């Protein structure tokens, strides 16, 4: 579990994140979304003890990351796949990490096999493609068999097969009861794998809820109906239906209510299909509204009691 309480970070006079409070629960994949400059990277650095908060706190399994004796056993992280000494081999890179956390050498071979890098284990990292670097970074995150995963853009550079593999791996990790925090700009991928969303904008929390609720609470229902009796049904639904041939688009009425109305009026429906908005559509609208009507990032002297 990851818990942030009143998490705030200033860099000089600029507020990067402000008063973030959220919990990343085990047993599910939590998507972490926000536009560029929203504070996602800062938040992840705070989680991993790479920066210290100006105010508030964030813990993993009830402790600060920097207080963990062997952190790779608790938290596996991928922030920058390119952050590795290019002169080392893939195996040597993982062996050093394993030794620093008292992880058995055999685990290096296991994770190399898991991410599909066994055949290049002895090759120097400088010759790796972006996709191979991503796989090596994921291997490092999995090295300690951690209870918590924090991944930033893990599918960057991966081919279709690699993307499908990591999607299945994250789902399996969550199903095992682990905590998975996934930051990605690929909304379609996030929608496919995430159960829950945390969305931030300008350093503030905009949403923290199950992905289904995130979409449904911010969109009006749209339902496709098909029937030979649409003209009669249109008289019941009024202006809320647009008809093209034998297919109609109904807005503002849930599919359950449409079905009830059709049954009440003796109208046979051949199709009744809800049209779900995408996470990307809802996210874009939410962020745009926040940028238009929300607040600008505040300087330190505008917040009483905040140290610059």
VOVOTOR-996553 format. One record per residue (C-alpha): residue number from 0; y, x, z. Coordinates in steps of 0.001 Angstrom, whole numbers, padded with zeros to 6 digits. Example, Ala and Ser with C-alpha at 12.3 -4.5 7.8 and 13.67 -1.06 7.14 Angstrom:
<recs>
<0, <-004500, 012300, 007800>>
<1, <-001060, 013670, 007140>>
</recs>
This chain:
<recs>
<0, <000000, 000000, 000000>>
<1, <003547, 001122, -000782>>
<2, <006361, -000314, 001353>>
<3, <010075, 000136, 000759>>
<4, <012553, -001175, 003304>>
<5, <016288, -001054, 002621>>
<6, <015721, 001917, 000308>>
<7, <019052, 003371, -000779>>
<8, <019892, 006612, -002585>>
<9, <023273, 008103, -003424>>
<10, <023817, 011152, -005581>>
<11, <027257, 012235, -004504>>
<12, <029398, 009124, -004867>>
<13, <027034, 007325, -007251>>
<14, <024507, 004788, -006001>>
<15, <021180, 005099, -007826>>
<16, <019245, 002494, -005809>>
<17, <020640, 000119, -003238>>
<18, <018856, -001742, -000455>>
<19, <015486, -002050, -002216>>
<20, <012860, -003871, -000187>>
<21, <009441, -004517, -001696>>
<22, <005717, -004087, -001090>>
<23, <003201, -002893, -003668>>
<24, <-000045, -004506, -002552>>
<25, <-003563, -003126, -003022>>
<26, <-005995, -004898, -005314>>
<27, <-003565, -005549, -008133>>
<28, <-001604, -003771, -010856>>
<29, <002131, -003983, -010194>>
<30, <004392, -003457, -013185>>
<31, <007670, -001707, -012376>>
<32, <010342, -002659, -014907>>
<33, <014010, -001926, -015421>>
<34, <016362, -000812, -018200>>
<35, <017370, 002822, -018609>>
<36, <019505, 003914, -015682>>
<37, <018246, 001111, -013443>>
<38, <016874, 003433, -010758>>
<39, <013144, 003326, -011583>>
<40, <012752, 007112, -011762>>
<41, <014753, 007579, -008565>>
<42, <012595, 005016, -006769>>
<43, <009393, 006749, -007826>>
<44, <010772, 010126, -006760>>
<45, <011595, 008626, -003366>>
<46, <008078, 007212, -003059>>
<47, <006633, 010667, -003773>>
<48, <008943, 012555, -001423>>
<49, <010684, 014409, -004265>>
<50, <014025, 013044, -003042>>
<51, <015118, 011851, 000382>>
<52, <016714, 008421, 000829>>
<53, <020315, 008138, 001932>>
<54, <019315, 005101, 003928>>
<55, <016150, 003090, 004472>>
<56, <012581, 004308, 004062>>
<57, <009524, 004153, 001833>>
<58, <005954, 004744, 002987>>
<59, <002483, 005014, 001483>>
<60, <-000358, 003727, 003680>>
<61, <002179, 003547, 006506>>
<62, <003376, 007171, 006290>>
<63, <006012, 009090, 004394>>
<64, <004530, 010978, 001464>>
<65, <005768, 014311, 002810>>
<66, <003842, 013719, 006041>>
<67, <000496, 013513, 004225>>
<68, <-001640, 016603, 004885>>
<69, <-003573, 016430, 001603>>
<70, <-001499, 014007, -000491>>
<71, <-003750, 013966, -003580>>
<72, <-006437, 012224, -001525>>
<73, <-004010, 009360, -000864>>
<74, <-001635, 009187, -003841>>
<75, <-002189, 010157, -007457>>
<76, <000965, 010346, -009554>>
<77, <002070, 010955, -013118>>
<78, <005823, 011246, -013641>>
<79, <006123, 013891, -016375>>
<80, <003022, 014957, -018285>>
<81, <004868, 017977, -019647>>
<82, <005479, 019392, -016174>>
<83, <002638, 021921, -016300>>
<84, <002435, 025670, -016921>>
<85, <001598, 025924, -020618>>
<86, <-000139, 029292, -020218>>
<87, <-002902, 027785, -018080>>
<88, <-006020, 026132, -019359>>
<89, <-006613, 022465, -018606>>
<90, <-009395, 023350, -016178>>
<91, <-007337, 026028, -014427>>
<92, <-004429, 023609, -013939>>
<93, <-006710, 021109, -012225>>
<94, <-008566, 023796, -010254>>
<95, <-005312, 024949, -008631>>
<96, <-004420, 021391, -007670>>
<97, <-007924, 020813, -006328>>
<98, <-007882, 023972, -004222>>
<99, <-004490, 023092, -002722>>
<100, <-005895, 019771, -001477>>
<101, <-009437, 020925, -000616>>
<102, <-010981, 018900, -003398>>
<103, <-014446, 020114, -004532>>
<104, <-014496, 022035, -007832>>
<105, <-016995, 019577, -009305>>
<106, <-014305, 016904, -009230>>
<107, <-012379, 018867, -011881>>
<108, <-015255, 018465, -014309>>
<109, <-015580, 014785, -013407>>
<110, <-011967, 013899, -014179>>
<111, <-011896, 016012, -017344>>
<112, <-014877, 014024, -018553>>
<113, <-013291, 010754, -017419>>
<114, <-010133, 011341, -019499>>
<115, <-011982, 012798, -022501>>
<116, <-010848, 016420, -022221>>
<117, <-014157, 018159, -021490>>
<118, <-014251, 019755, -024939>>
<119, <-010824, 021385, -024443>>
<120, <-011151, 022267, -020747>>
<121, <-010951, 025982, -021519>>
<122, <-008014, 025751, -023927>>
<123, <-004461, 026623, -022955>>
<124, <-002157, 023691, -022430>>
<125, <000480, 025090, -024784>>
<126, <-001610, 023889, -027714>>
<127, <-001992, 020329, -026421>>
<128, <-000545, 017308, -028178>>
<129, <001522, 014768, -026242>>
<130, <-001509, 012505, -025953>>
<131, <-003644, 015326, -024576>>
<132, <-000924, 016202, -022057>>
<133, <-000898, 012568, -020950>>
<134, <-004652, 012646, -020447>>
<135, <-004353, 015861, -018427>>
<136, <-001639, 014267, -016281>>
<137, <-003844, 011246, -015674>>
<138, <-006736, 013558, -014760>>
<139, <-004498, 015247, -012176>>
<140, <-003518, 011838, -010765>>
<141, <-007190, 010878, -010400>>
<142, <-008290, 014238, -008995>>
<143, <-008315, 013251, -005320>>
<144, <-009896, 009817, -005958>>
<145, <-006732, 008309, -004431>>
<146, <-006188, 004864, -002962>>
<147, <-002753, 004671, -004619>>
<148, <-001676, 005409, -008202>>
<149, <001950, 005809, -009265>>
<150, <002225, 006184, -013043>>
<151, <005321, 006482, -015209>>
<152, <004769, 005675, -018912>>
<153, <001060, 006610, -018824>>
<154, <000343, 005428, -022392>>
<155, <003110, 007540, -023926>>
<156, <001598, 009501, -026803>>
<157, <-001846, 007899, -026568>>
<158, <-003583, 006417, -029594>>
<159, <-004963, 002888, -029689>>
<160, <-008281, 003964, -028205>>
<161, <-006498, 005819, -025399>>
<162, <-004283, 002850, -024620>>
<163, <-007289, 000540, -024387>>
<164, <-009063, 003068, -022161>>
<165, <-006198, 003417, -019686>>
<166, <-005705, -000354, -019620>>
<167, <-009325, -000798, -018591>>
<168, <-009129, 002070, -016107>>
<169, <-006082, 000641, -014327>>
<170, <-007680, -002796, -014186>>
<171, <-010868, -001304, -012733>>
<172, <-008916, 000694, -010133>>
<173, <-007109, -002431, -008957>>
<174, <-010350, -004405, -008872>>
<175, <-011738, -001724, -006544>>
<176, <-008933, -002534, -004110>>
<177, <-006598, 000330, -004953>>
<178, <-002818, 000104, -005215>>
<179, <-001477, 000637, -008752>>
<180, <002241, 000944, -009575>>
<181, <002851, 001140, -013327>>
<182, <006235, 001847, -014876>>
<183, <006456, 001313, -018629>>
<184, <008889, 000403, -021375>>
<185, <006046, -001251, -023299>>
<186, <006383, -004824, -022109>>
<187, <003409, -006036, -024120>>
<188, <001142, -003502, -022408>>
<189, <002550, -004408, -019004>>
<190, <001882, -008080, -019680>>
<191, <-001720, -007329, -020628>>
<192, <-002602, -005358, -017492>>
<193, <-000201, -006282, -014660>>
<194, <-000742, -009010, -012059>>
<195, <002656, -008642, -010392>>
<196, <006127, -007479, -011397>>
<197, <008928, -005660, -009613>>
<198, <012106, -005634, -011698>>
<199, <015269, -003718, -010839>>
<200, <018654, -003487, -012504>>
<201, <021584, -001239, -011596>>
<202, <019580, -000091, -008582>>
<203, <019053, -003570, -007149>>
<204, <015976, -005771, -006924>>
<205, <016033, -008559, -009523>>
<206, <012485, -009917, -009224>>
<207, <009362, -009395, -007131>>
<208, <006679, -011939, -007983>>
<209, <003411, -012601, -009828>>
<210, <003790, -012096, -013569>>
<211, <002913, -015739, -014348>>
<212, <005640, -017017, -012018>>
<213, <008116, -014470, -013403>>
<214, <007751, -016024, -016842>>
<215, <007292, -019683, -015953>>
<216, <010176, -019946, -013464>>
<217, <012645, -018603, -016018>>
<218, <011615, -020546, -019110>>
<219, <011426, -024202, -020043>>
<220, <007986, -025343, -021219>>
<221, <007291, -025320, -024953>>
<222, <004145, -027040, -026215>>
<223, <002639, -027406, -029692>>
<224, <001038, -030776, -030435>>
<225, <-000848, -031910, -033499>>
<226, <-001714, -035506, -034270>>
<227, <-001896, -037982, -037124>>
<228, <000247, -040260, -034948>>
<229, <003208, -037952, -034352>>
<230, <005724, -040474, -035650>>
<231, <004646, -042939, -032984>>
<232, <004558, -040209, -030358>>
<233, <008072, -039097, -031296>>
<234, <009351, -042523, -030268>>
<235, <007912, -041855, -026812>>
<236, <009182, -038283, -026507>>
<237, <012556, -038794, -028152>>
<238, <014690, -035804, -029124>>
<239, <012453, -033427, -027210>>
<240, <010050, -033086, -030153>>
<241, <010610, -031349, -033509>>
<242, <008144, -032426, -036204>>
<243, <006910, -030504, -039220>>
<244, <004103, -032293, -040984>>
<245, <001388, -033180, -038480>>
<246, <002567, -030542, -035981>>
<247, <005275, -030998, -033386>>
<248, <007052, -028665, -030974>>
<249, <007871, -030299, -027648>>
<250, <010435, -028687, -025366>>
<251, <011146, -029347, -021711>>
<252, <007914, -031206, -020904>>
<253, <004810, -029547, -019479>>
<254, <001517, -029936, -021352>>
<255, <-000021, -031953, -018511>>
<256, <002762, -034560, -018749>>
<257, <002499, -034676, -022543>>
<258, <-001231, -035352, -022285>>
<259, <-000607, -038097, -019740>>
<260, <002004, -039750, -021967>>
<261, <-000325, -039610, -024985>>
<262, <-003148, -041231, -023017>>
<263, <-000834, -043925, -021621>>
<264, <000344, -044879, -025107>>
<265, <-003078, -044639, -026739>>
<266, <-002166, -041698, -028972>>
<267, <-004901, -039249, -029983>>
<268, <-003864, -035592, -029866>>
<269, <-005808, -033081, -031964>>
<270, <-004047, -030111, -030370>>
<271, <-002103, -029537, -027161>>
<272, <-001178, -025857, -026781>>
<273, <001388, -024401, -024357>>
<274, <003509, -021635, -025903>>
<275, <004073, -018958, -023294>>
<276, <007187, -016809, -023408>>
<277, <006640, -013063, -023318>>
<278, <007529, -010823, -020394>>
<279, <009819, -008937, -022765>>
<280, <011806, -012081, -023623>>
<281, <012277, -013043, -019974>>
<282, <012984, -009465, -018873>>
<283, <015636, -009002, -021571>>
<284, <017374, -012254, -020639>>
<285, <017266, -011456, -016903>>
<286, <018681, -007959, -017344>>
<287, <021364, -009157, -019778>>
<288, <022485, -011853, -017356>>
<289, <022586, -009352, -014496>>
<290, <024640, -006899, -016528>>
<291, <027032, -009654, -017559>>
<292, <027412, -011449, -014253>>
<293, <026057, -008959, -011717>>
<294, <027746, -006036, -010062>>
<295, <028796, -002611, -011255>>
<296, <027306, 000454, -009532>>
<297, <029345, 001122, -006421>>
<298, <030831, 004376, -005236>>
<299, <029953, 005568, -001756>>
<300, <033313, 004797, -000201>>
<301, <032946, 001139, -001199>>
<302, <029977, 000701, 001126>>
<303, <030879, 000822, 004789>>
<304, <028868, 003343, 006747>>
<305, <027203, 004950, 003718>>
<306, <027094, 008705, 003612>>
<307, <028081, 010252, 000313>>
</recs>
